[in-house]
Amino acid sequence: MSGSTDEYNPAGPKFTEREVIERIESFRRRRPRLLDEHVTLAHGAGGKASAALVEAVFLEAFGNPLLEPLGDGAAITLPGGEQVVLTTDSFVVQPRRFPGGSLGALAVHGTANDLAVSGAVPRWIAAAFVLEEGLPIIELKATVADMAEAAAAAGVQIVTGDTKVVPKGAADGMFITTTGLGIIPAGRALSAQSVRVGDQVLLSGAMGDHGVAVMLARGDLDIDADVNSDSASVSPLVELLMSAAPSTRWLRDPTRGGVGTVCNELAQACGLAVLLEDDRLPVHPMVMGACELLGIDPLYVANEGKLLAVVAPEQAEDALAALRSHPLGADAAQIGEIVAEPAETVMVQTGFGGRRIVDMLVGDPLPRIC
């Protein structure tokens, strides 16, 4: 894998393995602080700058037990005992139509996927539109049609919404905010706190397709590559996985910041380490080629139709077979495992026998793609 990250070599002559682990753990305990006086694009990229903004502004103001886990959705227990998940997200992308997807499909898939990886069966979506004056009605109709098609495929209904129109130049053509509600099946519980040493890390397919597809569709780079976004609903994969591996510990969809960022969030939440295997990380050749030309690591590039799972070791083989039984999971792979040290750290075991640290980026290596 490409990328300029620190090298961790347990056999190095300068420090003992224990000293290396202590230094890494000391570094990882330094939580990001919000030092900026103005919002920047980095604050929306899903990395350290985003985490600092959320913790220093939103969590400080709204902090409560439902919000504090900072998951993809809030798990709420209703008075009757039923459990639901509530999630919300905003979407804006240029171009609004790209190979393999569109802004409308992305708005539905993103919210349905946040529900699914929170353990819920997606059921209902509310959609709010901010439209810029001058947007062609034919484009709006096409976007709404994409949303309807994506909702039908995901098994959800779009049941309410809102529309606002702003003057020309006041928005990037069209913003869509979707809020989703899903039902958690009885007995299903997913959390980072349930992750244990020895658990296996699975990825449902190749990394970086969405981010690279959108970037190439903008035409800013003179790269001729046939790359389609992976935008899709992962709910079918979640249900197959849960049936085959009912003791699945944790799920996420690696969108902004990619697999590398989500693994860092997992490591920090569970207090353990994630050790990935470089030669097991699935990346399509065209995506890898584009990333190498740009000097970026596919680990940090966004996906919109993949899930990352942590499963008990005794159920890993069945879980992987279940994912591969569905077209969306044909390239699923066991990419790593949970280890004890260095705590709250993500590492990649390289093909040369060394290890490199995969830290959380401050911002995003690519322009905004969702």
URQUI-V335648 format. One record per residue. N is the residue number from 1. RES is the residue in one small letter. PHI is phi in degrees with one decimal (NA if undefined). D_LAST is the distance of its C-alpha to the last C-alpha in Angstrom with 1 decimal. Layout:
# URQUI-V335648
((N & RES & PHI & D_LAST) (N & RES & PHI & D_LAST))
This chain:
# URQUI-V335648
((1 & m & NA & 24.0) (2 & s & -88.1 & 23.4) (3 & g & 134.4 & 22.6) (4 & s & -97.2 & 24.7) (5 & t & -120.0 & 25.4) (6 & d & -63.5 & 28.6) (7 & e & -99.1 & 31.2) (8 & y & -112.3 & 32.9) (9 & n & -124.5 & 36.2) (10 & p & -58.0 & 38.4) (11 & a & -93.7 & 41.4) (12 & g & -61.9 & 41.1) (13 & p & -80.0 & 44.4) (14 & k & -82.3 & 43.2) (15 & f & -130.3 & 42.2) (16 & t & -73.9 & 43.1) (17 & e & -60.7 & 40.4) (18 & r & -63.7 & 40.9) (19 & e & -66.6 & 40.5) (20 & v & -62.0 & 37.2) (21 & i & -61.6 & 35.9) (22 & e & -63.6 & 37.1) (23 & r & -65.9 & 35.5) (24 & i & -63.6 & 32.1) (25 & e & -63.6 & 32.4) (26 & s & -63.4 & 33.5) (27 & f & -65.7 & 30.5) (28 & r & -67.3 & 28.0) (29 & r & -74.1 & 29.6) (30 & r & -78.7 & 28.6) (31 & r & -76.1 & 25.7) (32 & p & -63.8 & 23.4) (33 & r & -114.8 & 24.8) (34 & l & -85.4 & 23.3) (35 & l & -108.2 & 25.3) (36 & d & -73.1 & 23.2) (37 & e & -96.5 & 24.6) (38 & h & -136.5 & 21.5) (39 & v & -71.7 & 17.8) (40 & t & -122.2 & 16.1) (41 & l & -61.7 & 12.6) (42 & a & -62.1 & 13.6) (43 & h & -68.9 & 13.7) (44 & g & -107.4 & 10.0) (45 & a & -94.4 & 9.6) (46 & g & 86.6 & 11.0) (47 & g & -102.2 & 14.3) (48 & k & -63.3 & 17.8) (49 & a & -64.2 & 17.0) (50 & s & -63.3 & 14.6) (51 & a & -61.8 & 17.4) (52 & a & -64.3 & 20.0) (53 & l & -63.1 & 18.4) (54 & v & -61.7 & 18.1) (55 & e & -70.1 & 21.6) (56 & a & -81.3 & 23.3) (57 & v & -108.9 & 22.1) (58 & f & -77.2 & 20.7) (59 & l & -66.8 & 22.7) (60 & e & -63.5 & 25.7) (61 & a & -82.1 & 25.7) (62 & f & -107.4 & 24.8) (63 & g & -46.0 & 26.0) (64 & n & -158.4 & 27.4) (65 & p & -58.5 & 27.9) (66 & l & -75.9 & 25.1) (67 & l & -85.3 & 22.5) (68 & e & -57.9 & 23.9) (69 & p & -65.4 & 22.8) (70 & l & 52.8 & 19.1) (71 & g & -86.0 & 18.0) (72 & d & -73.7 & 15.3) (73 & g & -161.0 & 17.7) (74 & a & -98.2 & 21.2) (75 & a & -85.2 & 24.1) (76 & i & -119.1 & 26.7) (77 & t & -96.1 & 30.3) (78 & l & -77.5 & 31.7) (79 & p & -54.7 & 35.4) (80 & g & -81.7 & 36.5) (81 & g & 100.1 & 35.1) (82 & e & -68.6 & 32.1) (83 & q & -111.4 & 28.8) (84 & v & -128.6 & 25.5) (85 & v & -120.0 & 21.9) (86 & l & -115.8 & 19.9) (87 & t & -141.7 & 16.2) (88 & t & -147.7 & 13.7) (89 & d & -157.9 & 10.1) (90 & s & -115.9 & 8.4) (91 & f & -132.2 & 5.6) (92 & v & -151.4 & 5.7) (93 & v & -149.1 & 5.2) (94 & q & -127.3 & 8.5) (95 & p & -72.6 & 10.4) (96 & r & -76.1 & 9.8) (97 & r & -130.7 & 11.8) (98 & f & -144.9 & 11.7) (99 & p & -56.5 & 14.1) (100 & g & 91.6 & 13.9) (101 & g & -179.1 & 11.5) (102 & s & -158.4 & 10.1) (103 & l & -58.1 & 8.1) (104 & g & -63.8 & 11.1) (105 & a & -62.7 & 11.3) (106 & l & -61.8 & 7.8) (107 & a & -63.7 & 8.8) (108 & v & -77.8 & 12.1) (109 & h & -60.4 & 11.4) (110 & g & -60.5 & 9.2) (111 & t & -74.4 & 12.0) (112 & a & -60.6 & 14.7) (113 & n & -69.8 & 13.9) (114 & d & -62.0 & 14.0) (115 & l & -67.0 & 17.3) (116 & a & -62.2 & 18.6) (117 & v & -76.7 & 18.2) (118 & s & -86.2 & 19.9) (119 & g & 97.1 & 22.8) (120 & a & -97.2 & 22.6) (121 & v & -90.3 & 23.0) (122 & p & -60.4 & 20.4) (123 & r & -128.7 & 22.4) (124 & w & -133.7 & 21.2) (125 & i & -134.9 & 18.1) (126 & a & -107.6 & 18.2) (127 & a & -127.0 & 15.9) (128 & a & -119.6 & 15.9) (129 & f & -117.1 & 15.2) (130 & v & -110.5 & 15.4) (131 & l & -109.4 & 16.7) (132 & e & -87.4 & 17.9) (133 & e & -52.5 & 21.5) (134 & g & 101.1 & 22.0) (135 & l & -63.4 & 19.2) (136 & p & -63.3 & 21.1) (137 & i & -59.3 & 22.0) (138 & i & -63.5 & 21.9) (139 & e & -71.1 & 18.2) (140 & l & -62.0 & 17.7) (141 & k & -62.4 & 20.0) (142 & a & -64.9 & 18.2) (143 & t & -65.2 & 14.9) (144 & v & -65.5 & 17.0) (145 & a & -64.1 & 18.9) (146 & d & -61.6 & 15.8) (147 & m & -63.9 & 15.2) (148 & a & -62.7 & 18.9) (149 & e & -65.0 & 19.0) (150 & a & -65.9 & 16.3) (151 & a & -66.0 & 18.0) (152 & a & -62.5 & 21.3) (153 & a & -67.1 & 20.3) (154 & a & -87.0 & 19.0) (155 & g & 75.1 & 22.1) (156 & v & -119.2 & 20.7) (157 & q & -111.9 & 21.9) (158 & i & -90.8 & 20.1) (159 & v & -111.1 & 23.0) (160 & t & -162.6 & 22.3) (161 & g & 178.7 & 20.1) (162 & d & -157.0 & 20.4) (163 & t & -134.5 & 19.9) (164 & k & -129.1 & 20.1) (165 & v & -118.5 & 20.7) (166 & v & -117.1 & 20.6) (167 & p & -60.6 & 22.5) (168 & k & -56.4 & 21.4) (169 & g & 92.2 & 19.6) (170 & a & -92.6 & 18.5) (171 & a & -151.7 & 15.0) (172 & d & -88.5 & 12.5) (173 & g & 84.5 & 13.9) (174 & m & -157.9 & 12.3) (175 & f & -113.5 & 10.5) (176 & i & -124.8 & 10.6) (177 & t & -114.3 & 11.5) (178 & t & -120.8 & 12.9) (179 & t & -117.6 & 15.6) (180 & g & -120.9 & 17.1) (181 & l & -130.8 & 20.6) (182 & g & -136.3 & 22.1) (183 & i & -108.1 & 25.6) (184 & i & -85.8 & 26.5) (185 & p & -60.5 & 29.4) (186 & a & -56.7 & 32.6) (187 & g & 86.8 & 33.1) (188 & r & -89.8 & 29.5) (189 & a & -143.7 & 28.5) (190 & l & -125.5 & 25.7) (191 & s & -164.0 & 25.5) (192 & a & -65.1 & 25.3) (193 & q & -66.6 & 28.9) (194 & s & -87.3 & 30.2) (195 & v & -69.4 & 29.1) (196 & r & -128.0 & 32.3) (197 & v & -59.5 & 33.5) (198 & g & 97.3 & 33.8) (199 & d & -62.1 & 30.9) (200 & q & -100.9 & 28.9) (201 & v & -104.3 & 25.2) (202 & l & -116.1 & 23.8) (203 & l & -125.6 & 20.6) (204 & s & -79.1 & 20.2) (205 & g & 175.7 & 19.3) (206 & a & -67.9 & 18.3) (207 & m & -88.8 & 15.7) (208 & g & 82.9 & 13.0) (209 & d & -59.5 & 12.9) (210 & h & -65.3 & 9.3) (211 & g & -59.1 & 8.6) (212 & v & -71.3 & 11.9) (213 & a & -60.3 & 11.8) (214 & v & -67.7 & 9.1) (215 & m & -60.8 & 11.0) (216 & l & -68.6 & 14.2) (217 & a & -65.4 & 13.4) (218 & r & -70.8 & 13.3) (219 & g & 75.7 & 16.9) (220 & d & -75.7 & 17.1) (221 & l & -118.4 & 18.7) (222 & d & -85.7 & 21.9) (223 & i & -124.4 & 21.1) (224 & d & -100.5 & 22.1) (225 & a & -141.8 & 20.4) (226 & d & -92.5 & 19.9) (227 & v & -125.1 & 16.6) (228 & n & -106.0 & 14.8) (229 & s & -61.5 & 11.5) (230 & d & -95.1 & 12.7) (231 & s & -51.4 & 10.8) (232 & a & -168.7 & 13.7) (233 & s & -84.0 & 15.4) (234 & v & -93.3 & 17.0) (235 & s & -55.5 & 19.6) (236 & p & -60.4 & 22.3) (237 & l & -65.3 & 22.0) (238 & v & -61.0 & 22.3) (239 & e & -67.2 & 25.4) (240 & l & -62.6 & 27.0) (241 & l & -63.6 & 26.4) (242 & m & -67.3 & 27.9) (243 & s & -70.6 & 30.8) (244 & a & -80.0 & 31.6) (245 & a & -133.6 & 31.0) (246 & p & -62.8 & 31.6) (247 & s & -94.6 & 31.7) (248 & t & -51.1 & 28.1) (249 & r & -84.4 & 27.4) (250 & w & -157.6 & 23.6) (251 & l & -139.1 & 20.3) (252 & r & -152.3 & 16.6) (253 & d & -105.7 & 13.5) (254 & p & -80.4 & 12.3) (255 & t & -91.3 & 8.5) (256 & r & -55.4 & 7.7) (257 & g & 86.3 & 11.0) (258 & g & 67.2 & 12.1) (259 & v & -63.0 & 15.6) (260 & g & -60.4 & 17.3) (261 & t & -68.2 & 15.7) (262 & v & -64.6 & 16.1) (263 & c & -64.4 & 19.6) (264 & n & -65.0 & 20.4) (265 & e & -62.6 & 19.4) (266 & l & -64.0 & 21.7) (267 & a & -59.6 & 24.4) (268 & q & -68.6 & 24.5) (269 & a & -73.9 & 24.6) (270 & c & -96.3 & 27.3) (271 & g & 76.8 & 29.3) (272 & l & -114.6 & 29.7) (273 & a & -120.4 & 28.5) (274 & v & -111.5 & 26.3) (275 & l & -110.1 & 27.9) (276 & l & -97.6 & 26.0) (277 & e & -103.1 & 27.9) (278 & d & -57.0 & 26.8) (279 & d & -79.2 & 28.4) (280 & r & -104.9 & 26.8) (281 & l & -76.2 & 23.1) (282 & p & -79.6 & 21.9) (283 & v & -142.7 & 20.2) (284 & h & -67.4 & 20.7) (285 & p & -54.5 & 22.9) (286 & m & -63.6 & 20.8) (287 & v & -68.0 & 17.8) (288 & m & -60.4 & 20.4) (289 & g & -61.3 & 22.0) (290 & a & -64.0 & 19.0) (291 & c & -64.1 & 18.3) (292 & e & -65.6 & 22.0) (293 & l & -64.4 & 22.1) (294 & l & -89.1 & 19.4) (295 & g & 72.7 & 21.0) (296 & i & -120.2 & 18.1) (297 & d & -96.1 & 18.4) (298 & p & -56.6 & 16.5) (299 & l & -59.0 & 16.8) (300 & y & -103.2 & 14.1) (301 & v & -94.1 & 11.5) (302 & a & -69.6 & 8.7) (303 & n & -124.1 & 9.8) (304 & e & -133.2 & 9.0) (305 & g & -152.6 & 12.7) (306 & k & -125.0 & 14.8) (307 & l & -129.1 & 16.8) (308 & l & -112.1 & 18.7) (309 & a & -130.0 & 22.2) (310 & v & -114.9 & 25.2) (311 & v & -127.2 & 28.4) (312 & a & -62.1 & 32.1) (313 & p & -58.6 & 33.8) (314 & e & -73.1 & 36.3) (315 & q & -110.9 & 33.6) (316 & a & -63.3 & 31.3) (317 & e & -64.0 & 33.0) (318 & d & -65.7 & 32.8) (319 & a & -63.4 & 29.2) (320 & l & -65.1 & 28.3) (321 & a & -63.2 & 30.5) (322 & a & -64.8 & 28.8) (323 & l & -63.2 & 25.3) (324 & r & -70.5 & 26.8) (325 & s & -75.3 & 28.6) (326 & h & -107.9 & 25.4) (327 & p & -54.0 & 23.8) (328 & l & -69.8 & 20.4) (329 & g & -113.0 & 22.2) (330 & a & -58.8 & 24.5) (331 & d & -100.0 & 23.4) (332 & a & -58.4 & 23.5) (333 & a & -147.0 & 25.2) (334 & q & -86.5 & 26.8) (335 & i & -106.5 & 25.3) (336 & g & 174.8 & 27.2) (337 & e & -148.9 & 29.0) (338 & i & -91.4 & 29.4) (339 & v & -124.9 & 32.2) (340 & a & -80.7 & 33.9) (341 & e & -137.1 & 33.7) (342 & p & -71.6 & 32.4) (343 & a & -56.4 & 31.0) (344 & e & 59.0 & 27.3) (345 & t & -129.5 & 26.7) (346 & v & -113.6 & 24.8) (347 & m & -130.4 & 26.8) (348 & v & -117.7 & 26.8) (349 & q & -79.8 & 30.2) (350 & t & -84.1 & 30.6) (351 & g & -70.0 & 32.8) (352 & f & -96.1 & 35.4) (353 & g & 93.9 & 36.1) (354 & g & -92.6 & 34.4) (355 & r & -133.0 & 31.4) (356 & r & -122.7 & 28.6) (357 & i & -80.9 & 26.5) (358 & v & -107.9 & 22.8) (359 & d & -86.8 & 21.9) (360 & m & -80.1 & 18.7) (361 & l & -69.7 & 17.3) (362 & v & -71.5 & 17.4) (363 & g & -123.9 & 14.2) (364 & d & -118.4 & 11.7) (365 & p & -69.6 & 13.6) (366 & l & -118.4 & 11.0) (367 & p & -60.8 & 9.5) (368 & r & -53.3 & 6.0) (369 & i & -127.6 & 3.8) (370 & c & -161.3 & 0.0))
